[in-house]
Amino acid sequence: MLRRKDLLFVYIITGLTAAAHFAAYTFVELFLDQLAGITPRMIATLLFAYGAAGLLGNVLSALFIDRHLRVFILGALATMAMSLMTLSIFDSAPGIAAVVLLLVLWGISISGLFTGLQTWVLRIAGDHTLPATAMHTAVLNSAIGLGVIMGGSALNVFGPRGAMLAASVMIALALALALALALALMLSAGLRGRASRRYRSAGKPYV
């Protein structure tokens, strides 16, 4: 399965996405607690809003991944990157509404990404869905542990904001790779289409 470069790219994107998520989410309570104006009681409400947003992410993925899979994944990655990067630069709370909005966007995007990336793997795998799914699960499980380690290491060096910074870097890399893969696939499809049209115009079958 790893001989498929497109599938390998999706595995790397999945690993970076999961690592970024768990690097940030594992320490999100500590991060929120150090923001001025956020009380312990508010943290529970904020985390509930984040969790509820995941349901909306599932609904959106069900609506869009069938026809717009790559666009959906790119949009979700960009949204998650924006949310984590914005959170990472806060020295104090910019207002409860802004924090809620960023957490909700994060919750929506990561929920959609877990569904969308798995769907992308299955589409590429074709008849090899079983080994492809097994590899996808292995990548996810490994990335969870790696993300926690990297988030904890960044937290020890930079404080609670460090986990968000580390997550921001990883999700930005995932977005860059996803953009590169999407562009490569579009270019490849365009080249195949032109070759097919040339063969048809010459009266020859295109294989």
N, C-alpha and C positions, 0 to 999 in steps of 0.2 A: 504493500500500500504506500510506503514511503517513497517509492519511485515516482509517484505522481506528484509533480511539483506543486500543482494547484492545491492538492489535498494537504501536502506538507505545510504550505502557507496558511491554510485554514487552521491547522493544528497549532501553529505558532501564534496566530491571532487569538485563538481560543485560550491558549496558555497565558498570554500576556493579559488578556481581558480578565480572566479568573484571578490571576495573581494581583492585578491592580485592584479588583473589587475587594478581595479579602485582605489585602494590605491596608486598605482604608477602613473597611467595615469592622474589622476586628477591634480597631482602636477608635471608632467613631464616637463612642461615649466619652472617652477621655478628651477627645478633640472638642466636642461640644461643651464639655464641662469647663474648659479653660476660656471659652468665649465670654466676654463681658456681657451681662444681661441675660444669660441663659441659666436658669435655675434647674436643679435636679428634677423637679416636677415637670418642667418643660421638656426635658430630654426624653422622658417616656412618651410624651405626646408627639415629639418630632420623629421618634423611631416608629411609632404607630403609623404616622403619615407616610413614612418611607415604605413600610411594609404594605400598606394599602395601595400605594402607587404601583407595586409589583403586579397587582391584579389587573390594573389598567394596561401595563406592559404586555401581559399575556393576551388581553383582548386585541390590542393593536397588532401584535405579531400574528394572531389568527386572521386578521383582516388584510394584512399586507404582504406576508412572506410568500404566498403562493405566486403572485404576479410581480412583485417588486422586491425580491429577496435581497439582492445586493444593495439597492438603494436604501432599504430599511436598515440593513446592518451598518452601512456607512453613516446614516443619520443617527442611529443609536450610539455608535462609537463617538461621533462628534459631540452628541449631547452629553454623554458620560464624561468625556474629556473636559468639556467646558465646565461642567458642574464641579468636578474634582479640582480642576485648576483654580476656579474661582474660590472654592472653599479653602484651598491651601494658602491663599494670599491674605486671608482675613486675620488681622491681629486682634480684632474685637468684633462682636456681632454687629452686622450692618443693619440689623432689624430682624425681628422674628419672621416676618413675611418672606424676606429674602432667603433666610436659612431654610424655611419650609419649602420654598420653591426649588431650591437647589437639591435638597434631599429627595423631593418628589421626582424631579427630572432624573436623578441618579437611579432611583428605584424603578422608574418606568424603563429606562434604557437598559439596565443590567438584566431585568427580567426578559425583555425582548431579545437581548443578545444571547442569552443561554438557549432560548428556543431557536432563534435564527441561525446561530452558528452550527447547532446540531443538524438543522435542516440542510444547511449548505454542505456539510459533510456527507449526508445521505444522498444528496443529488449528485455529487461528484463521484461517490463510491459506486453507484450503479448496482451491479449484481453482487458487489462485495460489501454489502451493508453490515454483516456481522463483524468481520475483523475491523472495519472502519469505525463502527460504534464502540467496539472494545478499546481501540486506540484512543478514541475521543474521550472516553471515560477515564482512561489512564492519564491522559494529559490534564484533564480537569482536576483529578485527585492530586497529582503532583504539583499543579499550579497553586492549589489551595495552601499546601504546606509552604511552598516557596514564597507565596505572597505574604503569609503571616510572618515568616522569618525576615523578609525584606522590610515590611512595615515596622516590625519591632526594632530592627536595627536602625532604621531611619528615625524612629521615635527616640531611641536612646541618644542619638547624636543631636537631633534638631528639636526635640520636644514633641508634643502632641501633633503639631503641624507637620512634622517630618513624615509621618505615615501618609498624609494626604499628598505631600510633595512626591514621595516615591511612587504612589499610585498614579499620579498625574503623568509622570515620565513613562510608566509602562503602558498606560492607555493611549498616550500620544503615539508611541511606537506601534501599537496595535492598529491605530487609525491609519498611520502612514503605510503600513504593510497592506491593509485592506484596500486602500486607494490604489496602490501599485498593482495588486492582484486584479482588482476590478478593471483597471485600465488595460492591463495585459490581456485579460479575457475578451474585452471589447475589441481590441486590436486584432486578436486572433480570429474572432468571429467575423470581423470585417474582411480580413484577408481570405478566409474560407468562402465567404459570400461572393467576393469578386472572382475568385477562381472558379466557383461553381457557375457563375453567369457566363464566364468566358467559354467554359466547356460546353454549356448548353447552346450558346450562340454558334459554336463550331459543330454542333450536332454530335458531340461526344458525351458519354456518361461521366459524371464526376464522382469519384470514390474517395 
